[in-house]
Amino acid sequence: MCSAIRYVMTDRISEIIASYHCRVMAMPFVPTTSYGRSSYGHNGIATKFFLTLLFSDKALSLEFLYDVGLLLSKFTCPTCGNSMVLYAEPKLKDGYRFRCRRRIYASRCAGSMSIKHGSWFEHCNLTLAEVMFLTYDIVRRVPSHAIQREHQFGSSTIANWGQYCREIMLEYVKGSSQRIGGPNKTVEIDESKFGRRKDGKGAQWVFGGVERESGKTFLVPVQDRTPDTLMTVISDWIEPGTTVISDCSVAYRDLEAHGYTHETVRRTIGFVDQQTGAHINTIKSTWHHAKAYLRAYNRKKDYIYDLAQYMFTARCRAENVDEFTKFIHIVSNRDWSHPSSHNDAAGAM
């Protein structure tokens, strides 16, 4: 899907959220605000308060989930093939269920189906509202202890659903990533170790590059820093003809032979080459922000999922798109009826 279409579809989600802002503010029990302030969100961006008010009305929240595409609104009865009808059932956690009421001779068809069927929510035991609250906090990177204190979710629930959300982000980042650089473009490259254990175990080397002109970035976990490994990543991510700036590591000595213009910076002398003006300050700054972004307690794990969330957030910032709105867009445009879509979700709750 091209970037223009992705923007349009994300804008559609924003427009839907903005329309529900108006409907929520019209509720009789919603407090008014002064001087045009709004704690419900603005410009199609949802807030936690907005979600709380929205899900206080089950019918309205269900309509919202249908509109943004997180729930399916039509089902065919698996027993008789008739179109099923949504019924309100207050005793159920989510308050509704699809049922078939077709008459077959003297009796009615007893076919029924959960409103979560065929959706992102299907294999989750939490309510629709709880899933939305938990997802909102995970996408916004609210600390786990704060989520647990506010919503009383178990630590395993938070960890598993957080991992599941980051897997979706990783899939999105992989599927939408593009090579950077090209003629008249400059890319800074470098490697950095993530993890602070003194014995070195559990640490992860990450190789990255930043295109100066656009800020486009790639970060790739690598098993080692050998020339073969790093040149493979460079070939995968950087277009030939690019001016590549690196330190003086021997791993980069063949860059020119692969079609790149290569400039170097000797770290022992300074951060900027006094003759050429070459520097790698941009990628160094990226390492600083990435490490500050990652969770400190994840030192023994593979960093690929946390890097995926960092890249997802950076991509949203570059596109000037709200992270939660973008995440809803990604989830709503995936076919969850396929069993493989829920392989990771089945054990998440």
C-alpha positions in Angstrom: 0.0 0.0 0.0 1.5 3.3 -1.0 2.2 6.1 1.5 -0.5 8.4 0.1 -3.2 5.7 0.7 -1.8 5.1 4.2 -2.2 8.8 5.0 -5.7 8.9 3.7 -6.8 5.9 5.8 -5.1 7.3 8.9 -6.9 10.6 8.3 -10.2 8.6 8.1 -9.6 7.2 11.6 -8.8 10.7 12.9 -12.0 12.1 11.4 -14.0 9.3 13.1 -12.4 10.0 16.5 -13.1 13.8 16.0 -16.8 13.1 15.3 -17.0 11.0 18.5 -15.4 13.8 20.4 -18.4 15.9 19.5 -20.8 13.1 20.5 -19.1 12.5 23.8 -19.1 16.2 24.7 -22.8 16.3 24.0 -23.5 13.7 26.7 -25.5 15.2 29.6 -23.1 14.0 32.4 -19.9 15.2 30.7 -18.4 18.1 32.6 -17.8 21.4 30.7 -14.4 23.0 30.3 -13.3 26.6 30.3 -11.6 28.8 27.8 -11.9 26.3 25.0 -9.8 23.7 26.8 -10.5 20.1 26.1 -9.4 17.1 28.0 -11.3 14.9 25.6 -8.7 15.3 22.8 -8.4 17.5 19.7 -7.7 17.2 16.0 -8.9 13.5 16.0 -6.5 12.5 18.8 -7.9 10.3 21.5 -7.1 10.8 25.2 -7.7 8.4 28.1 -10.5 10.6 29.4 -12.2 10.5 26.0 -12.0 6.6 26.0 -13.3 6.5 29.5 -16.4 8.6 28.6 -16.9 6.8 25.3 -16.9 3.4 26.9 -19.3 4.5 29.6 -21.9 4.1 27.0 -21.8 0.5 25.6 -23.9 1.3 22.6 -21.9 4.3 21.6 -18.6 2.6 22.1 -19.7 -0.4 20.0 -20.7 1.9 17.2 -17.3 3.5 17.5 -15.5 0.2 17.2 -17.6 -0.7 14.1 -16.8 2.7 12.5 -13.0 2.5 12.9 -13.1 -1.1 11.7 -12.0 -2.9 14.9 -15.2 -5.0 15.0 -17.1 -6.7 12.2 -20.7 -5.7 11.9 -22.2 -8.5 9.8 -22.2 -12.2 10.3 -23.7 -15.2 8.5 -25.1 -17.9 10.8 -22.8 -21.0 10.5 -25.9 -23.2 11.1 -28.4 -22.0 8.6 -26.7 -19.4 6.5 -29.0 -16.6 7.6 -27.9 -13.1 8.4 -27.4 -12.7 12.2 -28.7 -9.8 14.3 -27.0 -8.0 17.1 -28.9 -8.4 20.4 -28.3 -6.5 23.7 -27.5 -9.0 26.5 -26.7 -7.0 29.7 -25.5 -10.1 31.5 -22.5 -10.5 29.1 -19.3 -8.5 29.8 -19.5 -6.6 26.6 -23.3 -6.4 26.6 -24.1 -7.7 23.1 -24.1 -10.9 21.1 -25.0 -11.8 17.5 -27.8 -14.3 17.3 -29.8 -16.0 14.5 -33.6 -16.0 14.9 -34.5 -17.6 11.7 -37.5 -20.0 12.0 -36.8 -23.6 11.0 -40.2 -25.3 10.9 -41.6 -24.9 14.4 -38.4 -23.8 16.2 -35.9 -21.0 15.9 -32.3 -21.4 14.8 -30.1 -21.3 17.9 -26.9 -20.0 16.2 -25.0 -17.3 18.1 -21.7 -15.6 17.9 -19.6 -13.3 20.0 -19.2 -9.7 18.9 -15.4 -10.2 19.1 -15.6 -13.0 16.4 -13.1 -12.5 13.5 -11.6 -9.4 15.1 -8.5 -8.4 17.0 -10.3 -8.9 20.3 -11.4 -12.5 19.6 -9.0 -14.5 21.8 -8.8 -11.9 24.5 -10.7 -12.5 27.8 -10.7 -8.8 28.7 -13.6 -6.6 27.9 -13.5 -4.4 24.8 -13.0 -1.3 27.0 -10.2 -3.0 29.0 -8.4 -3.9 25.8 -8.6 -0.3 24.5 -7.4 1.1 27.8 -4.5 -1.3 28.0 -3.5 -0.8 24.3 -3.7 3.0 24.7 -1.3 2.9 27.7 1.1 0.5 25.9 1.3 2.5 22.7 1.8 5.7 24.9 4.5 3.8 26.8 2.9 4.2 30.2 5.1 2.3 32.8 3.8 -1.2 33.7 3.5 -0.4 37.4 1.3 2.7 36.6 -1.0 0.6 34.4 -1.2 -2.1 37.1 -2.0 0.5 39.7 -4.7 2.2 37.7 -6.5 -0.8 36.1 -5.6 -3.7 38.4 -4.4 -5.8 35.5 -2.0 -8.7 36.3 1.6 -8.3 35.5 1.5 -11.2 33.0 -1.5 -9.7 31.2 0.4 -6.4 30.8 3.6 -8.1 29.7 1.9 -10.4 27.2 -0.4 -7.9 25.6 2.5 -5.4 25.4 4.6 -8.0 23.6 1.6 -8.7 21.3 1.2 -5.0 20.4 5.0 -4.6 19.8 4.8 -7.7 17.5 2.2 -5.8 15.4 4.5 -2.7 15.4 7.4 -4.9 14.3 5.4 -6.4 11.4 4.3 -2.9 10.4 7.8 -1.5 10.5 9.2 -4.4 8.5 6.4 -4.2 5.9 6.6 -0.5 5.4 10.3 0.2 5.6 12.2 1.6 2.7 15.8 1.8 1.7 17.5 5.2 2.5 20.1 7.3 0.8 20.9 7.5 -2.9 22.8 10.1 -5.1 23.2 13.5 -3.3 22.2 11.9 0.0 24.3 11.4 3.1 23.9 8.6 5.6 25.7 8.3 8.9 26.3 4.7 10.1 27.4 3.3 13.4 27.0 0.4 15.9 26.1 0.5 19.5 25.7 -2.0 22.3 22.4 -2.2 24.2 22.5 -3.6 27.7 24.7 -2.9 30.7 25.4 -6.2 32.3 29.1 -6.2 33.5 29.7 -9.8 32.3 28.6 -8.8 28.8 26.0 -11.5 28.6 22.6 -10.5 27.4 23.9 -7.4 25.6 22.8 -6.8 22.0 24.7 -5.0 19.3 22.6 -2.8 17.0 23.7 -1.4 13.7 22.0 1.8 12.4 22.0 4.5 9.9 20.4 8.0 9.6 19.8 9.9 6.4 20.7 13.5 7.2 18.4 15.1 4.6 15.2 13.4 5.8 15.9 11.9 9.2 14.9 8.5 7.9 16.4 5.8 10.1 17.0 2.1 10.3 18.1 0.1 13.4 19.0 -3.5 13.0 20.0 -6.0 15.7 23.1 -7.9 14.6 24.9 -11.0 16.0 28.4 -9.6 15.4 30.2 -6.7 13.8 32.2 -8.5 11.2 32.6 -6.9 7.7 30.3 -9.5 6.1 27.5 -9.0 8.6 27.6 -5.2 8.4 28.1 -5.0 4.6 25.0 -7.2 4.2 22.9 -4.8 6.3 24.3 -1.8 4.5 23.5 -3.4 1.1 20.0 -4.2 2.3 19.2 -0.7 3.7 21.3 1.9 1.9 21.0 2.7 -1.8 24.2 2.7 -3.9 25.6 6.2 -4.7 25.1 7.4 -1.2 27.7 9.3 0.7 28.3 7.1 3.8 30.0 8.5 6.8 31.4 6.1 9.5 34.2 5.7 12.0 37.5 4.1 10.8 36.4 0.5 11.6 37.9 -2.1 9.2 34.3 -3.4 8.8 33.7 -0.5 6.4 36.8 -0.6 4.3 35.0 -2.0 1.2 32.2 0.5 1.1 33.6 2.3 -2.0 33.9 -1.1 -3.8 30.2 -1.6 -3.3 29.3 1.7 -4.9 29.3 4.1 -2.0 31.2 7.4 -1.4 32.9 6.8 1.9 34.0 9.5 4.4 35.4 8.7 7.9 35.8 10.2 11.3 38.6 9.1 13.6 37.0 9.1 17.1 40.3 9.3 18.9 41.0 12.7 17.4 37.6 14.3 17.6 33.9 14.1 16.7 34.3 16.1 13.5 37.0 15.7 10.8 38.7 19.0 10.7 39.6 18.7 7.0 36.3 17.4 5.5 33.8 18.4 8.2 32.5 14.8 8.3 30.8 13.8 11.5 28.5 11.1 12.8 26.8 13.2 15.5 23.3 12.5 14.1 23.5 8.7 14.6 25.2 9.2 17.9 22.2 11.3 19.0 19.9 8.6 17.7 21.6 6.0 20.0 21.1 8.4 22.9 17.4 8.8 22.3 16.8 5.1 21.5 18.5 3.9 24.7 16.6 6.4 26.8 13.4 5.2 25.1 13.9 1.5 25.7 12.8 -0.1 29.0 15.6 -0.4 31.5 14.4 -3.7 32.8 14.6 -5.5 29.4 18.3 -6.0 29.6 18.3 -9.8 29.2 16.0 -9.9 26.1 16.3 -9.5 22.4 15.8 -5.8 21.8 14.1 -6.2 18.4 10.6 -5.6 19.7 11.5 -2.6 21.7 13.4 -1.2 18.8 10.3 -1.8 16.7 8.2 0.4 19.0 10.9 3.0 18.9 10.9 2.9 15.1 7.1 2.9 15.1 7.0 6.0 17.3 9.7 7.8 15.2 7.8 7.0 12.0 4.6 8.5 13.5 6.5 11.6 14.5 8.1 12.0 11.1 4.6 11.6 9.5 3.0 13.9 12.1 0.6 11.2 13.0 -0.7 10.3 16.5 0.7 6.9 17.6 -2.6 5.5 19.0 -4.5 6.6 15.9 -1.8 5.0 13.7 -2.0 1.8 15.7 -5.8 1.6 15.4 -5.4 2.1 11.6 -2.9 -0.8 11.4 -5.0 -3.2 13.4 -8.3 -2.3 11.6 -6.7 -3.0 8.2 -5.5 -6.5 9.0 -7.6 -9.6 8.3 -8.0 -11.2 11.7 -10.3 -14.0 10.4 -7.2 -16.0 9.4 -6.1 -18.3 12.2 -2.4 -17.4 12.0 -3.3 -13.8 12.8 -4.1 -14.9 16.4 -1.3 -17.3 17.0 0.4 -14.8 19.3 -2.8 -13.4 20.7 -4.1 -16.7 21.9 -1.7 -16.8 24.8 -1.7 -13.1 25.5 -4.4 -13.2 28.1 
